[in-house]
């Protein structure tokens, strides 16, 4: 990503998240526990491989994600969200809260309906649980790497 000098906090954030893909990739990492390129390609939004590669590089360069690569091969490469990346969860949640009232419930699956219910019941608790769940997940990934 090109160096961007912003004199406004909104402009600074929009520089990173002005496209739909970056937040969707971070959503998949944090909420859906995806870690591999192939898993991201198979997401329902159907991102192209070249755009995904570019966004992953950009997110890595800006320290939103890191790579865990125990065997040093493309197939063993896993991505995980950094502390900075986890700070995007409230943004993801706010996008969700903004739009959830306008999405026809008949198109939501059971998991999406459960997420909606939990989020509308207690947004703060939902966010806390998601962060704890993700950190536990990442700790297990790191433990497996060091066990090899």
C-alpha positions in Angstrom: 0.0 0.0 0.0 1.2 3.5 -0.8 2.2 5.7 2.1 -0.8 7.9 2.9 -0.4 11.1 4.9 -3.8 11.8 6.4 -4.7 14.9 8.3 -8.0 13.4 9.4 -8.7 10.2 11.4 -11.6 9.3 9.1 -9.4 9.7 6.0 -6.6 7.6 7.6 -9.1 4.7 8.3 -10.8 5.0 4.9 -7.3 4.6 3.3 -7.2 1.1 4.7 -10.8 0.1 4.6 -12.2 2.1 1.6 -12.6 -1.1 -0.3 -15.0 -3.8 0.7 -12.5 -6.6 0.7 -10.2 -5.6 3.6 -12.9 -5.6 6.2 -14.5 -8.8 4.8 -11.1 -10.6 5.0 -10.7 -9.4 8.6 -14.2 -10.5 9.3 -13.4 -14.0 8.0 -10.3 -14.2 10.1 -11.8 -13.0 13.3 -15.4 -14.2 13.2 -15.1 -17.3 11.0 -11.6 -18.4 12.1 -10.4 -18.8 8.6 -6.6 -18.9 8.3 -5.7 -20.1 4.8 -5.8 -18.5 1.4 -8.0 -21.3 0.1 -10.6 -20.8 2.8 -10.8 -17.1 2.0 -11.2 -17.8 -1.7 -14.2 -20.0 -0.9 -16.0 -17.2 1.1 -19.5 -16.4 -0.2 -18.4 -13.1 -1.6 -16.2 -14.8 -4.2 -13.1 -12.6 -4.1 -10.7 -13.1 -7.0 -7.2 -14.6 -6.3 -5.3 -11.5 -7.4 -7.4 -9.1 -5.3 -7.1 -11.4 -2.3 -3.3 -11.7 -2.7 -3.0 -7.9 -2.9 -5.2 -7.3 0.1 -3.3 -9.9 2.2 0.0 -8.2 1.3 -1.4 -4.8 2.2 -2.9 -6.0 5.5 0.4 -7.7 6.3 2.4 -4.6 5.4 0.3 -2.5 7.7 0.5 -5.0 10.5 -3.2 -6.0 10.6 -2.2 -9.6 9.9 0.8 -11.9 10.2 1.8 -15.2 8.6 2.3 -18.4 10.5 4.3 -20.7 8.2 5.6 -23.7 10.2 6.9 -25.7 7.1 7.9 -22.7 5.0 5.6 -23.7 2.1 2.6 -22.0 0.5 0.3 -24.8 1.7 1.4 -24.6 5.3 0.9 -20.8 5.4 -1.7 -19.5 7.8 -2.7 -16.0 8.5 -3.7 -14.5 11.8 -4.9 -11.1 12.9 -2.6 -9.0 15.0 -3.6 -6.8 18.0 -4.0 -3.9 15.5 -6.2 -6.1 13.3 -8.4 -7.0 16.3 -9.1 -3.3 16.7 -11.2 -3.6 13.5 -13.8 -5.8 15.2 -15.9 -2.8 16.5 -15.9 -1.4 12.9 -17.1 -4.7 11.5 -19.8 -4.9 14.2 -20.9 -1.4 13.5 -21.2 -2.1 9.8 -23.3 -5.2 10.7 -25.5 -3.2 13.1 -26.1 -0.5 10.5 -27.3 -3.0 7.9 -28.9 -5.9 9.8 -32.3 -4.1 10.1 -32.5 -3.8 6.3 -31.6 -7.4 5.3 -34.5 -9.7 4.7 -34.4 -12.3 7.4 -35.5 -15.0 5.0 -32.1 -14.9 3.3 -30.2 -15.4 6.6 -29.1 -18.8 7.6 -29.3 -20.2 11.2 -25.8 -19.0 12.1 -26.5 -15.5 10.8 -29.8 -15.4 12.8 -28.0 -16.4 16.0 -25.3 -13.8 15.4 -28.0 -11.2 14.9 -29.8 -12.2 18.1 -26.6 -12.2 20.2 -25.4 -8.9 18.8 -28.7 -7.1 19.3 -29.0 -8.5 22.9 -25.6 -7.3 24.1 -23.2 -5.8 21.6 -20.4 -5.3 24.2 -20.6 -8.9 25.4 -20.7 -10.2 21.8 -17.5 -8.2 21.0 -15.7 -9.4 24.1 -16.7 -13.1 23.4 -15.5 -12.8 19.8 -12.1 -11.4 20.8 -11.6 -14.0 23.6 -12.6 -16.8 21.2 -10.3 -15.6 18.5 -7.3 -15.2 20.9 -7.9 -18.7 22.2 -8.0 -20.0 18.6 -4.7 -18.2 17.7 -3.0 -19.5 20.8 -3.9 -23.0 19.8 -2.5 -22.4 16.3 0.8 -21.2 17.8 0.9 -24.1 20.2 0.6 -26.5 17.3 3.4 -24.8 15.5 5.8 -25.1 18.4 4.8 -28.7 19.0 6.0 -29.7 15.5 
